[in-house]
Amino acid sequence: MMRLRQFRLLVAGEVPETAADALFGRADDLCVETLPGGGALPVVPALDDGAGIGAGARWVAWVAFDRPAPTLVDAVVSGVRDLDVAGLGIAAAIADDSLVTAATVAERVGRPVAVGPGRVFDWGEVLERLGGDPGGDEEAAFEAVTLALRLRALAPRLERMTPIRSLLV
């Protein structure tokens, strides 16, 4: 079942206009916000662990997605592919804003809207009231994609990737 999946990808470095044009040419569910580095950025290991991902970046851009997909992982991976095509270095996958409207809740859980417009809810509280995440463990999905991005960034510095890939099965 296709449901709305909302997430953000952190881009290490400035988003040039040509890359933004390439992104908007691929998908119509994107919002790009550029934030000055060192500001109110979330604590993301891929940005602060010295592994070279985002190290020394003066800018970090959020690329926000509202993408229909069967699973969150499918949506995030397709977003990563879109940013790859645009030539952007992706630092991490993170959850979107936790405040959601009734319509967004309905889209995320695949149910009709039961509350009038204008109300805003905290996504975490909604999940708790529904008895957990109906689409899987979001935190695990974001962490797994971020770890894959970190591994991909480290790959050129490794002698061989084959033994490391064998650990994933």
KAHU-V559496 format. One line per field, one symbol per residue. phi: phi as a letter, one per 30 degrees, with the letter a starting at -180 (. if undefined). A space follows every 50 residues. Layout:
phi->???
This chain:
phi->.dbdccabcdcdjdcdeddddddddcbcccbcbccddidddddbedccci djdididcbbccccbbbdadbddedddddddddeddicdccacbddeddb ddddedddcibddcbddjdbbdedddddddijddcjddeddddddddddd ddddedccdbceddedddc
